[in-house]
Amino acid sequence: MIKSKKRSTYRNFAETALVAVCGALLWEGIVRLFDVPSYLVPAPSEIAYSLWLGVKTGLYFYHGAFTLGATLLGFLLGGLFGFVLGVLISQIAILNRLIYPYVVAFQTVPKVALAPLIVVWFGFGIWSKVVMSLLICFFPVVVNTIEGLNSAPAEQIMLLRSYKASRLEIFRIVQFPASLPFVFAGLDIGIVLSVIGTIVGEFVGTNAGLGYILLDFNQSFNIAGVFACLVVLSLLGVGLHIILQAIQRRVVFWHQPGIVIGA
């Protein structure tokens, strides 16, 4: 069964890679056939060359490390804050009535509109990007934590109550394990959104990061560099998603990941 699963994984990877290669070849052919200017849509070969130059010179490593650091720090803080807030709202009825509506209302505010204020309050350094990453990722964690805790089997909770179990014991034995698949679903959404939050913060004001060089390439009409930077951002997001899924398989080993709830 393990070998079959590995073969399935390899086959899925091969199919994905084949689609990417065919798409790149089709793109290259269309650009060359219709002589599309590179300042409009560059060919994949030009994007690959720009990507290679950025890797060779260390450009993407330096700026990518800045973006990655801000993203991870914002994600960790946002995930922790979201989980704690979700637990408090689900366990304390008055907080559910008084705080949760404001959490939802705050989520409706476009974070792009808050970015200039965040930069004014926290400066042009890394912390403004961390705060943007935190703000944009914590809501999915809050929602999924609440849903997960509320999804705990009622019969198990009633059984523990019949044995005079405390609220803390019910939370530890039933609710917390039942919520973990939901929490990881929220974290999975949040870690991708954290990258977006960091880039938005870098767009508003910074002197480092992938968002910074993305704007620099765009202003200099280096469109191949823009596409190359987008490739790096995509790889960053996919890599973080894969790492989080691997952690989920280790922690929530009894549950097969699936669609739980979105944000």
VOROKOL-231729 format. One record per atom (N, C-alpha, C): residue number from 1; atom name; x, y, z. Coordinates in steps of 0.05 Angstrom, whole numbers, plus 5000, padded with zeros to 4 digits. Layout:
# residues N
     k    a     px     py     pz
   NUM   CA      X      Y      Z
...
END
This chain:
# residues 263
     k    a     px     py     pz
     1    N   5016   4976   5000
     1   CA   5000   5000   5000
     1    C   5017   5025   5000
     2    N   5040   5024   5015
     2   CA   5058   5047   5017
     2    C   5071   5052   4989
     3    N   5079   5029   4976
     3   CA   5091   5032   4949
     3    C   5070   5044   4930
     4    N   5045   5035   4932
     4   CA   5025   5045   4914
     4    C   5020   5075   4919
     5    N   5022   5084   4944
     5   CA   5018   5112   4950
     5    C   5042   5128   4939
     6    N   5066   5117   4941
     6   CA   5089   5131   4930
     6    C   5088   5133   4900
     7    N   5079   5112   4887
     7   CA   5076   5112   4858
     7    C   5055   5133   4850
     8    N   5033   5135   4865
     8   CA   5013   5155   4860
     8    C   5024   5183   4863
     9    N   5041   5187   4883
     9   CA   5053   5214   4887
     9    C   5071   5221   4864
    10    N   5088   5202   4856
    10   CA   5106   5207   4834
    10    C   5091   5212   4808
    11    N   5069   5197   4804
    11   CA   5053   5201   4780
    11    C   5040   5229   4780
    12    N   5030   5237   4803
    12   CA   5018   5264   4804
    12    C   5039   5286   4799
    13    N   5063   5282   4810
    13   CA   5084   5301   4806
    13    C   5092   5302   4776
    14    N   5094   5278   4764
    14   CA   5102   5277   4736
    14    C   5081   5290   4718
    15    N   5055   5286   4725
    15   CA   5033   5298   4709
    15    C   5034   5328   4712
    16    N   5038   5338   4737
    16   CA   5040   5367   4741
    16    C   5063   5379   4726
    17    N   5086   5366   4727
    17   CA   5109   5376   4713
    17    C   5105   5376   4682
    18    N   5091   5355   4673
    18   CA   5086   5354   4644
    18    C   5068   5376   4635
    19    N   5047   5382   4651
    19   CA   5029   5404   4644
    19    C   5045   5431   4644
    20    N   5063   5435   4663
    20   CA   5079   5459   4664
    20    C   5097   5462   4639
    21    N   5109   5440   4632
    21   CA   5127   5440   4608
    21    C   5112   5446   4583
    22    N   5089   5432   4580
    22   CA   5072   5437   4556
    22    C   5062   5465   4555
    23    N   5054   5476   4578
    23   CA   5045   5504   4579
    23    C   5066   5523   4572
    24    N   5091   5519   4582
    24   CA   5113   5536   4575
    24    C   5120   5535   4546
    25    N   5120   5511   4534
    25   CA   5126   5508   4505
    25    C   5105   5522   4488
    26    N   5080   5519   4496
    26   CA   5058   5533   4481
    26    C   5061   5563   4484
    27    N   5067   5573   4507
    27   CA   5072   5601   4512
    27    C   5095   5611   4495
    28    N   5117   5597   4495
    28   CA   5140   5604   4479
    28    C   5133   5605   4450
    29    N   5119   5585   4440
    29   CA   5112   5584   4412
    29    C   5094   5608   4404
    30    N   5074   5615   4420
    30   CA   5056   5637   4414
    30    C   5071   5663   4413
    31    N   5089   5667   4433
    31   CA   5104   5692   4434
    31    C   5122   5695   4410
    32    N   5135   5673   4402
    32   CA   5153   5674   4379
    32    C   5138   5676   4353
    33    N   5116   5662   4351
    33   CA   5100   5662   4326
    33    C   5089   5690   4320
    34    N   5078   5702   4341
    34   CA   5065   5728   4336
    34    C   5083   5752   4343
    35    N   5108   5746   4348
    35   CA   5128   5767   4353
    35    C   5119   5787   4374
    36    N   5109   5776   4397
    36   CA   5100   5793   4419
    36    C   5123   5807   4432
    37    N   5122   5834   4436
    37   CA   5144   5848   4449
    37    C   5149   5838   4477
    38    N   5175   5837   4485
    38   CA   5182   5826   4511
    38    C   5173   5845   4534
    39    N   5168   5871   4527
    39   CA   5159   5889   4548
    39    C   5129   5886   4554
    40    N   5116   5870   4537
    40   CA   5088   5863   4542
    40    C   5085   5836   4555
    41    N   5094   5816   4540
    41   CA   5093   5788   4551
    41    C   5120   5775   4543
    42    N   5138   5771   4561
    42   CA   5164   5758   4554
    42    C   5160   5728   4550
    43    N   5177   5717   4535
    43   CA   5177   5688   4530
    43    C   5188   5673   4555
    44    N   5179   5649   4560
    44   CA   5189   5634   4583
    44    C   5220   5631   4584
    45    N   5232   5630   4560
    45   CA   5261   5629   4560
    45    C   5274   5654   4571
    46    N   5262   5678   4566
    46   CA   5272   5703   4577
    46    C   5267   5704   4607
    47    N   5244   5693   4615
    47   CA   5239   5693   4644
    47    C   5259   5674   4658
    48    N   5264   5651   4646
    48   CA   5283   5633   4658
    48    C   5311   5645   4660
    49    N   5319   5660   4639
    49   CA   5345   5673   4639
    49    C   5346   5694   4661
    50    N   5325   5710   4664
    50   CA   5324   5730   4685
    50    C   5325   5717   4713
    51    N   5311   5695   4715
    51   CA   5311   5680   4741
    51    C   5339   5670   4747
    52    N   5353   5659   4726
    52   CA   5380   5649   4730
    52    C   5399   5672   4738
    53    N   5396   5695   4726
    53   CA   5413   5718   4733
    53    C   5409   5726   4762
    54    N   5383   5726   4771
    54   CA   5377   5734   4798
    54    C   5389   5714   4818
    55    N   5388   5688   4811
    55   CA   5399   5668   4829
    55    C   5430   5670   4829
    56    N   5441   5674   4806
    56   CA   5471   5676   4803
    56    C   5482   5699   4819
    57    N   5469   5721   4818
    57   CA   5478   5745   4833
    57    C   5470   5746   4862
    58    N   5454   5727   4870
    58   CA   5444   5726   4898
    58    C   5422   5745   4904
    59    N   5411   5758   4883
    59   CA   5389   5777   4887
    59    C   5365   5765   4901
    60    N   5357   5742   4892
    60   CA   5333   5730   4903
    60    C   5338   5718   4930
    61    N   5362   5710   4936
    61   CA   5368   5699   4962
    61    C   5367   5721   4983
    62    N   5378   5744   4978
    62   CA   5379   5766   4997
    62    C   5350   5776   5002
    63    N   5337   5784   4981
    63   CA   5310   5795   4983
    63    C   5290   5774   4991
    64    N   5294   5749   4982
    64   CA   5276   5727   4989
    64    C   5278   5721   5019
    65    N   5302   5723   5030
    65   CA   5305   5718   5059
    65    C   5291   5738   5075
    66    N   5291   5764   5066
    66   CA   5276   5785   5080
    66    C   5246   5779   5080
    67    N   5236   5773   5056
    67   CA   5207   5767   5054
    67    C   5200   5742   5069
    68    N   5216   5721   5068
    68   CA   5210   5696   5082
    68    C   5210   5701   5113
    69    N   5230   5716   5122
    69   CA   5231   5721   5151
    69    C   5207   5736   5161
    70    N   5199   5757   5147
    70   CA   5175   5772   5154
    70    C   5150   5755   5153
    71    N   5148   5738   5132
    71   CA   5125   5721   5129
    71    C   5123   5701   5151
    72    N   5144   5688   5158
    72   CA   5144   5667   5179
    72    C   5138   5679   5206
    73    N   5150   5702   5212
    73   CA   5145   5714   5238
    73    C   5116   5724   5240
    74    N   5106   5736   5219
    74   CA   5078   5745   5219
    74    C   5059   5721   5221
    75    N   5066   5700   5207
    75   CA   5049   5676   5207
    75    C   5048   5663   5235
    76    N   5071   5661   5247
    76   CA   5073   5649   5274
    76    C   5057   5665   5294
    77    N   5061   5691   5294
    77   CA   5046   5709   5312
    77    C   5016   5709   5306
    78    N   5010   5711   5280
    78   CA   4981   5711   5272
    78    C   4968   5685   5278
    79    N   4982   5662   5273
    79   CA   4971   5636   5279
    79    C   4966   5632   5309
    80    N   4986   5641   5325
    80   CA   4983   5638   5355
    80    C   4960   5656   5365
    81    N   4960   5681   5356
    81   CA   4939   5699   5364
    81    C   4911   5689   5355
    82    N   4909   5680   5331
    82   CA   4884   5670   5321
    82    C   4874   5645   5336
    83    N   4893   5627   5342
    83   CA   4885   5603   5357
    83    C   4875   5610   5385
    84    N   4890   5626   5399
    84   CA   4882   5634   5426
    84    C   4856   5649   5426
    85    N   4852   5667   5408
    85   CA   4827   5682   5406
    85    C   4804   5663   5399
    86    N   4809   5645   5381
    86   CA   4788   5625   5374
    86    C   4780   5608   5397
    87    N   4799   5599   5413
    87   CA   4793   5583   5437
    87    C   4777   5599   5457
    88    N   4785   5624   5462
    88   CA   4770   5641   5481
    88    C   4742   5646   5472
    89    N   4738   5652   5446
    89   CA   4711   5658   5436
    89    C   4694   5633   5437
    90    N   4705   5610   5431
    90   CA   4688   5586   5431
    90    C   4681   5576   5459
    91    N   4699   5582   5479
    91   CA   4695   5572   5506
    91    C   4680   5592   5524
    92    N   4681   5617   5518
    92   CA   4668   5638   5535
    92    C   4646   5651   5519
    93    N   4622   5646   5527
    93   CA   4598   5656   5511
    93    C   4598   5686   5509
    94    N   4605   5700   5530
    94   CA   4603   5729   5528
    94    C   4623   5741   5508
    95    N   4646   5728   5505
    95   CA   4665   5737   5485
    95    C   4655   5731   5457
    96    N   4641   5709   5454
    96   CA   4629   5703   5428
    96    C   4609   5725   5420
    97    N   4594   5735   5439
    97   CA   4574   5755   5434
    97    C   4586   5783   5430
    98    N   4607   5789   5445
    98   CA   4617   5816   5445
    98    C   4641   5821   5426
    99    N   4658   5801   5423
    99   CA   4683   5805   5408
    99    C   4681   5795   5380
   100    N   4668   5771   5375
   100   CA   4669   5759   5349
   100    C   4657   5777   5327
   101    N   4635   5791   5332
   101   CA   4625   5809   5311
   101    C   4645   5830   5302
   102    N   4661   5840   5321
   102   CA   4682   5860   5314
   102    C   4705   5847   5299
   103    N   4711   5822   5305
   103   CA   4731   5808   5290
   103    C   4723   5805   5261
   104    N   4698   5798   5257
   104   CA   4687   5795   5229
   104    C   4687   5823   5216
   105    N   4679   5843   5230
   105   CA   4678   5870   5218
   105    C   4706   5879   5211
   106    N   4726   5874   5228
   106   CA   4753   5881   5221
   106    C   4763   5867   5196
   107    N   4755   5842   5193
   107   CA   4764   5826   5170
   107    C   4753   5838   5144
   108    N   4731   5852   5145
   108   CA   4719   5864   5120
   108    C   4735   5889   5111
   109    N   4751   5900   5129
   109   CA   4767   5923   5121
   109    C   4790   5914   5103
   110    N   4793   5926   5079
   110   CA   4815   5918   5061
   110    C   4842   5923   5074
   111    N   4858   5902   5076
   111   CA   4884   5906   5089
   111    C   4903   5924   5073
   112    N   4898   5926   5046
   112   CA   4914   5945   5030
   112    C   4909   5973   5040
   113    N   4885   5980   5048
   113   CA   4879   6006   5058
   113    C   4892   6012   5085
   114    N   4898   5991   5100
   114   CA   4912   5995   5126
   114    C   4942   5996   5123
   115    N   4952   5987   5100
   115   CA   4981   5985   5096
   115    C   4996   6012   5101
   116    N   4986   6035   5090
   116   CA   5001   6060   5095
   116    C   5001   6067   5125
   117    N   4979   6062   5139
   117   CA   4979   6067   5168
   117    C   4999   6049   5183
   118    N   5000   6024   5175
   118   CA   5018   6005   5188
   118    C   5047   6014   5184
   119    N   5054   6024   5160
   119   CA   5081   6034   5155
   119    C   5087   6058   5172
   120    N   5067   6076   5175
   120   CA   5071   6100   5192
   120    C   5075   6093   5221
   121    N   5060   6073   5231
   121   CA   5062   6065   5259
   121    C   5087   6048   5265
   122    N   5095   6030   5246
   122   CA   5116   6011   5252
   122    C   5141   6016   5235
   123    N   5141   6036   5218
   123   CA   5165   6043   5203
   123    C   5169   6026   5178
   124    N   5191   6032   5164
   124   CA   5197   6019   5138
   124    C   5212   5992   5142
   125    N   5218   5985   5166
   125   CA   5233   5960   5171
   125    C   5216   5936   5169
   126    N   5226   5914   5181
   126   CA   5212   5888   5178
   126    C   5186   5887   5193
   127    N   5183   5903   5215
   127   CA   5160   5899   5232
   127    C   5134   5907   5219
   128    N   5134   5927   5201
   128   CA   5110   5934   5187
   128    C   5100   5911   5170
   129    N   5119   5896   5158
   129   CA   5112   5873   5141
   129    C   5102   5850   5159
   130    N   5114   5847   5182
   130   CA   5105   5826   5201
   130    C   5076   5831   5209
   131    N   5070   5856   5215
   131   CA   5043   5863   5224
   131    C   5023   5859   5201
   132    N   5030   5866   5177
   132   CA   5012   5861   5154
   132    C   5008   5832   5150
   133    N   5029   5816   5153
   133   CA   5026   5787   5150
   133    C   5009   5776   5172
   134    N   5012   5786   5196
   134   CA   4996   5777   5219
   134    C   4966   5783   5215
   135    N   4960   5808   5207
   135   CA   4933   5816   5204
   135    C   4918   5801   5183
   136    N   4932   5793   5161
   136   CA   4918   5781   5139
   136    C   4915   5751   5143
   137    N   4930   5739   5161
   137   CA   4929   5710   5164
   137    C   4914   5700   5189
   138    N   4909   5718   5208
   138   CA   4898   5708   5234
   138    C   4868   5701   5232
   139    N   4853   5714   5214
   139   CA   4825   5709   5213
   139    C   4818   5680   5205
   140    N   4830   5668   5184
   140   CA   4824   5640   5178
   140    C   4829   5621   5202
   141    N   4850   5628   5217
   141   CA   4856   5611   5240
   141    C   4835   5614   5262
   142    N   4825   5638   5266
   142   CA   4804   5643   5286
   142    C   4779   5627   5278
   143    N   4771   5630   5253
   143   CA   4746   5618   5244
   143    C   4748   5587   5246
   144    N   4769   5576   5236
   144   CA   4772   5547   5236
   144    C   4776   5536   5264
   145    N   4789   5551   5282
   145   CA   4791   5541   5309
   145    C   4763   5540   5323
   146    N   4747   5560   5319
   146   CA   4720   5561   5330
   146    C   4704   5538   5319
   147    N   4704   5534   5293
   147   CA   4689   5512   5280
   147    C   4699   5485   5289
   148    N   4725   5482   5292
   148   CA   4736   5457   5301
   148    C   4728   5450   5329
   149    N   4730   5469   5347
   149   CA   4722   5464   5375
   149    C   4692   5459   5378
   150    N   4676   5472   5361
   150   CA   4647   5467   5362
   150    C   4639   5441   5349
   151    N   4657   5429   5333
   151   CA   4651   5404   5319
   151    C   4657   5379   5336
   152    N   4666   5383   5360
   152   CA   4673   5360   5377
   152    C   4648   5343   5381
   153    N   4650   5316   5380
   153   CA   4626   5299   5384
   153    C   4612   5304   5410
   154    N   4586   5310   5408
   154   CA   4570   5317   5432
   154    C   4568   5293   5451
   155    N   4567   5268   5439
   155   CA   4563   5245   5457
   155    C   4588   5241   5474
   156    N   4612   5247   5463
   156   CA   4636   5244   5479
   156    C   4637   5265   5501
   157    N   4629   5289   5495
   157   CA   4628   5310   5515
   157    C   4608   5303   5537
   158    N   4585   5292   5530
   158   CA   4565   5284   5550
   158    C   4575   5261   5567
   159    N   4590   5243   5555
   159   CA   4601   5221   5570
   159    C   4621   5231   5591
   160    N   4639   5249   5583
   160   CA   4658   5260   5602
   160    C   4644   5276   5624
   161    N   4623   5290   5617
   161   CA   4608   5305   5638
   161    C   4595   5286   5658
   162    N   4586   5263   5647
   162   CA   4574   5243   5666
   162    C   4594   5233   5686
   163    N   4620   5234   5678
   163   CA   4641   5226   5697
   163    C   4653   5250   5712
   164    N   4638   5272   5712
   164   CA   4645   5296   5727
   164    C   4672   5308   5717
   165    N   4677   5306   5691
   165   CA   4701   5318   5680
   165    C   4698   5349   5680
   166    N   4721   5362   5685
   166   CA   4721   5391   5684
   166    C   4721   5402   5656
   167    N   4716   5428   5652
   167   CA   4716   5440   5626
   167    C   4744   5437   5613
   168    N   4765   5440   5630
   168   CA   4792   5437   5619
   168    C   4797   5409   5610
   169    N   4787   5389   5624
   169   CA   4791   5361   5616
   169    C   4776   5355   5591
   170    N   4752   5366   5588
   170   CA   4736   5362   5563
   170    C   4750   5375   5540
   171    N   4761   5399   5544
   171   CA   4776   5412   5523
   171    C   4801   5396   5515
   172    N   4815   5386   5534
   172   CA   4840   5372   5529
   172    C   4835   5345   5516
   173    N   4815   5330   5525
   173   CA   4811   5303   5515
   173    C   4794   5301   5490
   174    N   4775   5319   5487
   174   CA   4756   5317   5464
   174    C   4758   5340   5445
   175    N   4755   5364   5455
   175   CA   4752   5387   5437
   175    C   4778   5394   5422
   176    N   4800   5395   5437
   176   CA   4825   5402   5424
   176    C   4834   5382   5402
   177    N   4834   5356   5407
   177   CA   4840   5338   5385
   177    C   4821   5340   5361
   178    N   4795   5344   5367
   178   CA   4776   5346   5345
   178    C   4780   5371   5329
   179    N   4791   5392   5341
   179   CA   4794   5417   5327
   179    C   4820   5418   5310
   180    N   4839   5400   5314
   180   CA   4865   5402   5301
   180    C   4863   5402   5270
   181    N   4847   5384   5258
   181   CA   4844   5385   5229
   181    C   4834   5412   5219
   182    N   4816   5424   5233
   182   CA   4806   5450   5226
   182    C   4827   5472   5230
   183    N   4841   5470   5252
   183   CA   4862   5490   5257
   183    C   4883   5489   5236
   184    N   4892   5465   5228
   184   CA   4912   5463   5207
   184    C   4901   5473   5180
   185    N   4875   5469   5175
   185   CA   4863   5480   5151
   185    C   4866   5510   5151
   186    N   4860   5523   5174
   186   CA   4863   5551   5176
   186    C   4892   5560   5174
   187    N   4910   5545   5185
   187   CA   4939   5552   5183
   187    C   4948   5549   5154
   188    N   4938   5529   5140
   188   CA   4945   5525   5112
   188    C   4937   5549   5095
   189    N   4912   5559   5100
   189   CA   4903   5583   5086
   189    C   4920   5607   5095
   190    N   4925   5609   5121
   190   CA   4938   5632   5132
   190    C   4967   5635   5123
   191    N   4981   5613   5119
   191   CA   5009   5615   5111
   191    C   5013   5625   5083
   192    N   4993   5619   5065
   192   CA   4994   5630   5038
   192    C   4986   5659   5039
   193    N   4966   5666   5055
   193   CA   4958   5694   5057
   193    C   4980   5711   5070
   194    N   4996   5699   5087
   194   CA   5018   5714   5100
   194    C   5038   5724   5079
   195    N   5043   5708   5058
   195   CA   5061   5717   5037
   195    C   5049   5742   5023
   196    N   5023   5741   5019
   196   CA   5009   5764   5006
   196    C   5011   5789   5024
   197    N   5006   5785   5050
   197   CA   5008   5808   5068
   197    C   5036   5820   5069
   198    N   5056   5803   5069
   198   CA   5084   5814   5068
   198    C   5089   5830   5043
   199    N   5081   5819   5020
   199   CA   5086   5833   4995
   199    C   5071   5860   4994
   200    N   5046   5860   5005
   200   CA   5031   5886   5006
   200    C   5046   5906   5023
   201    N   5057   5897   5045
   201   CA   5072   5915   5062
   201    C   5097   5925   5048
   202    N   5110   5908   5032
   202   CA   5134   5916   5018
   202    C   5127   5935   4995
   203    N   5104   5932   4984
   203   CA   5095   5951   4963
   203    C   5093   5979   4973
   204    N   5083   5982   4998
   204   CA   5078   6008   5009
   204    C   5104   6023   5016
   205    N   5123   6008   5028
   205   CA   5148   6021   5035
   205    C   5168   6002   5047
   206    N   5190   5999   5034
   206   CA   5212   5982   5044
   206    C   5237   5986   5027
   207    N   5259   5977   5036
   207   CA   5283   5978   5019
   207    C   5295   5950   5015
   208    N   5279   5929   5020
   208   CA   5287   5902   5015
   208    C   5262   5884   5012
   209    N   5266   5860   5002
   209   CA   5244   5842   4998
   209    C   5237   5837   4969
   210    N   5223   5816   4964
   210   CA   5215   5809   4937
   210    C   5195   5830   4926
   211    N   5178   5841   4943
   211   CA   5160   5862   4935
   211    C   5175   5887   4925
   212    N   5197   5893   4939
   212   CA   5214   5916   4931
   212    C   5226   5912   4904
   213    N   5238   5889   4898
   213   CA   5250   5885   4872
   213    C   5229   5882   4850
   214    N   5205   5872   4858
   214   CA   5183   5870   4839
   214    C   5175   5898   4829
   215    N   5172   5917   4847
   215   CA   5166   5944   4839
   215    C   5189   5956   4823
   216    N   5214   5950   4831
   216   CA   5237   5961   4817
   216    C   5238   5951   4788
   217    N   5233   5925   4784
   217   CA   5232   5913   4757
   217    C   5209   5926   4741
   218    N   5186   5930   4754
   218   CA   5163   5941   4739
   218    C   5169   5969   4730
   219    N   5181   5985   4747
   219   CA   5186   6013   4740
   219    C   5207   6016   4719
   220    N   5225   5996   4717
   220   CA   5246   5997   4696
   220    C   5237   5981   4671
   221    N   5212   5973   4670
   221   CA   5201   5957   4647
   221    C   5216   5931   4642
   222    N   5227   5920   4664
   222   CA   5240   5894   4662
   222    C   5218   5873   4667
   223    N   5201   5868   4647
   223   CA   5178   5851   4652
   223    C   5186   5822   4656
   224    N   5208   5814   4643
   224   CA   5218   5786   4648
   224    C   5226   5783   4677
   225    N   5238   5804   4688
   225   CA   5245   5803   4717
   225    C   5221   5802   4734
   226    N   5200   5817   4726
   226   CA   5175   5816   4742
   226    C   5164   5788   4742
   227    N   5163   5775   4719
   227   CA   5153   5747   4718
   227    C   5171   5728   4734
   228    N   5197   5733   4732
   228   CA   5215   5716   4747
   228    C   5211   5719   4777
   229    N   5206   5743   4786
   229   CA   5200   5748   4815
   229    C   5174   5735   4823
   230    N   5154   5736   4805
   230   CA   5129   5722   4811
   230    C   5133   5692   4813
   231    N   5151   5681   4797
   231   CA   5157   5652   4799
   231    C   5169   5646   4827
   232    N   5188   5663   4836
   232   CA   5200   5659   4862
   232    C   5179   5661   4884
   233    N   5161   5680   4882
   233   CA   5140   5683   4902
   233    C   5122   5658   4902
   234    N   5116   5647   4878
   234   CA   5099   5623   4876
   234    C   5113   5600   4889
   235    N   5139   5597   4884
   235   CA   5154   5575   4896
   235    C   5155   5577   4926
   236    N   5158   5602   4935
   236   CA   5158   5607   4964
   236    C   5132   5598   4977
   237    N   5109   5607   4965
   237   CA   5083   5600   4976
   237    C   5078   5570   4975
   238    N   5085   5557   4952
   238   CA   5081   5528   4950
   238    C   5099   5513   4970
   239    N   5124   5522   4973
   239   CA   5142   5509   4992
   239    C   5131   5510   5020
   240    N   5122   5533   5029
   240   CA   5110   5536   5056
   240    C   5086   5519   5059
   241    N   5069   5517   5038
   241   CA   5045   5500   5039
   241    C   5053   5471   5042
   242    N   5073   5462   5028
   242   CA   5081   5434   5029
   242    C   5092   5427   5057
   243    N   5109   5446   5068
   243   CA   5120   5442   5094
   243    C   5098   5440   5115
   244    N   5078   5457   5114
   244   CA   5057   5456   5133
   244    C   5040   5431   5131
   245    N   5036   5422   5106
   245   CA   5021   5396   5103
   245    C   5037   5373   5115
   246    N   5064   5373   5112
   246   CA   5080   5352   5123
   246    C   5078   5353   5154
   247    N   5078   5376   5166
   247   CA   5075   5379   5195
   247    C   5047   5368   5203
   248    N   5027   5375   5187
   248   CA   5000   5366   5194
   248    C   4998   5335   5193
   249    N   5011   5323   5174
   249   CA   5010   5293   5173
   249    C   5024   5281   5197
   250    N   5044   5295   5208
   250   CA   5057   5285   5232
   250    C   5040   5289   5257
   251    N   5028   5312   5259
   251   CA   5014   5319   5284
   251    C   4986   5307   5284
   252    N   4971   5310   5262
   252   CA   4944   5299   5260
   252    C   4945   5274   5244
   253    N   4959   5254   5254
   253   CA   4964   5230   5238
   253    C   4939   5212   5235
   254    N   4919   5217   5251
   254   CA   4895   5201   5250
   254    C   4874   5212   5230
   255    N   4880   5235   5218
   255   CA   4861   5248   5201
   255    C   4873   5252   5173
   256    N   4858   5244   5152
   256   CA   4867   5249   5125
   256    C   4859   5277   5117
   257    N   4878   5294   5109
   257   CA   4872   5321   5102
   257    C   4850   5323   5080
   258    N   4832   5341   5084
   258   CA   4811   5345   5064
   258    C   4801   5373   5066
   259    N   4780   5379   5052
   259   CA   4768   5406   5053
   259    C   4752   5409   5078
   260    N   4760   5427   5096
   260   CA   4747   5430   5121
   260    C   4730   5456   5121
   261    N   4743   5478   5120
   261   CA   4728   5504   5118
   261    C   4747   5525   5107
   262    N   4737   5542   5091
   262   CA   4753   5564   5080
   262    C   4750   5589   5096
   263    N   4760   5611   5085
   263   CA   4759   5637   5099
   263    C   4747   5657   5080
END
